[in-house]
Amino acid sequence: MSALLLTIFLSLVLVTLFILLFVKERRNGKFRSSEQDALLPFEDEDPRSDS
């Protein structure tokens, strides 16, 4: 029975930690993924017009 209680306690701790870190990242304002950041060097700084 103590193993079950320990497992439930650790699960609740992990869930709480995940939720806190998720909320912190959402409030941080950076909603970009690593794939988007990897493409930043390919973005044009000044768009060219063909006129």
Backbone as CSV, one residue per row, in Angstrom:
resi,resn,N_x,N_y,N_z,CA_x,CA_y,CA_z,C_x,C_y,C_z
1,MET,0.819,-1.197,0.000,0.000,0.000,0.000,0.863,1.261,0.000
2,SER,2.003,1.221,0.683,2.856,2.410,0.728,3.482,2.697,-0.639
3,ALA,3.724,1.636,-1.425,4.265,1.848,-2.772,3.245,2.559,-3.652
4,LEU,1.988,2.228,-3.494,0.925,2.884,-4.258,0.818,4.357,-3.877
5,LEU,0.871,4.652,-2.604,0.803,6.044,-2.154,2.011,6.841,-2.636
6,LEU,3.176,6.217,-2.604,4.380,6.886,-3.093,4.274,7.167,-4.590
7,THR,3.762,6.218,-5.345,3.591,6.394,-6.785,2.603,7.516,-7.084
8,ILE,1.509,7.555,-6.366,0.515,8.614,-6.566,1.107,9.972,-6.200
9,PHE,1.830,10.032,-5.106,2.453,11.288,-4.687,3.448,11.788,-5.732
10,LEU,4.320,10.913,-6.210,5.303,11.319,-7.219,4.631,11.724,-8.524
11,SER,3.557,11.057,-8.891,2.819,11.424,-10.096,2.222,12.818,-9.967
12,LEU,1.660,13.114,-8.819,1.092,14.445,-8.597,2.168,15.527,-8.599
13,VAL,3.330,15.217,-8.061,4.437,16.171,-8.081,4.868,16.441,-9.519
14,LEU,4.986,15.400,-10.327,5.390,15.577,-11.721,4.353,16.352,-12.519
15,VAL,3.081,16.074,-12.294,2.018,16.800,-12.993,2.048,18.273,-12.609
16,THR,2.216,18.551,-11.334,2.280,19.940,-10.873,3.484,20.656,-11.469
17,LEU,4.614,19.987,-11.500,5.816,20.570,-12.087,5.613,20.862,-13.567
18,PHE,5.015,19.936,-14.297,4.759,20.139,-15.713,3.843,21.337,-15.929
19,ILE,2.774,21.434,-15.154,1.821,22.536,-15.319,2.492,23.876,-15.006
20,LEU,3.279,23.922,-13.944,3.965,25.168,-13.596,4.950,25.598,-14.680
21,LEU,5.715,24.656,-15.204,6.668,24.995,-16.267,5.960,25.386,-17.554
22,PHE,4.840,24.744,-17.848,4.069,25.081,-19.041,3.522,26.501,-18.946
23,VAL,2.953,26.839,-17.806,2.403,28.184,-17.613,3.516,29.227,-17.672
24,LYS,4.666,28.915,-17.111,5.798,29.839,-17.152,6.233,30.105,-18.591
25,GLU,6.307,29.078,-19.407,6.701,29.249,-20.805,5.662,30.035,-21.593
26,ARG,4.391,29.807,-21.311,3.335,30.541,-22.011,3.362,32.020,-21.653
27,ARG,3.676,32.344,-20.409,3.746,33.745,-19.985,5.019,34.418,-20.462
28,ASN,6.012,33.640,-20.802,7.291,34.182,-21.245,7.140,34.951,-22.551
29,GLY,6.181,34.570,-23.376,5.941,35.285,-24.619,6.673,34.727,-25.813
30,LYS,7.481,33.734,-25.621,8.188,33.133,-26.753,7.443,31.869,-27.153
31,PHE,6.668,31.974,-28.209,5.857,30.845,-28.642,6.469,30.198,-29.878
32,ARG,7.767,30.248,-30.000,8.433,29.690,-31.168,9.025,28.336,-30.822
33,SER,9.078,27.497,-31.797,9.692,26.189,-31.597,11.131,26.233,-32.106
34,SER,11.877,25.211,-31.819,13.270,25.170,-32.267,13.358,25.071,-33.786
35,GLU,12.341,24.464,-34.422,12.342,24.389,-35.878,12.169,25.775,-36.487
36,GLN,11.335,26.609,-35.896,11.157,27.968,-36.397,12.425,28.783,-36.188
37,ASP,13.071,28.620,-35.055,14.305,29.349,-34.791,15.417,28.930,-35.746
38,ALA,15.413,27.686,-36.172,16.439,27.211,-37.095,16.292,27.854,-38.472
39,LEU,15.088,28.308,-38.829,14.856,28.915,-40.134,15.097,30.423,-40.140
40,LEU,15.381,31.026,-39.016,15.576,32.471,-38.956,16.671,32.988,-39.888
41,PRO,17.801,32.316,-40.051,18.817,32.852,-40.966,18.348,32.944,-42.413
42,PHE,17.282,32.236,-42.790,16.809,32.247,-44.164,15.770,33.333,-44.431
43,GLU,15.320,34.042,-43.411,14.355,35.113,-43.615,15.073,36.333,-44.179
44,ASP,14.435,36.990,-45.160,14.998,38.209,-45.733,14.814,39.364,-44.764
45,GLU,15.893,40.128,-44.578,15.774,41.277,-43.693,15.082,42.429,-44.404
46,ASP,15.421,42.679,-45.682,14.704,43.686,-46.454,14.130,42.988,-47.680
47,PRO,12.821,42.931,-47.752,12.204,42.281,-48.912,12.521,43.051,-50.189
48,ARG,12.841,42.322,-51.223,13.173,42.945,-52.510,11.927,43.040,-53.368
49,SER,11.824,44.129,-54.094,10.728,44.250,-55.061,11.334,44.179,-56.455
50,ASP,10.634,43.539,-57.365,11.141,43.337,-58.728,10.673,44.443,-59.663
51,SER,10.566,45.675,-59.197,10.092,46.740,-60.081,11.206,47.575,-60.624
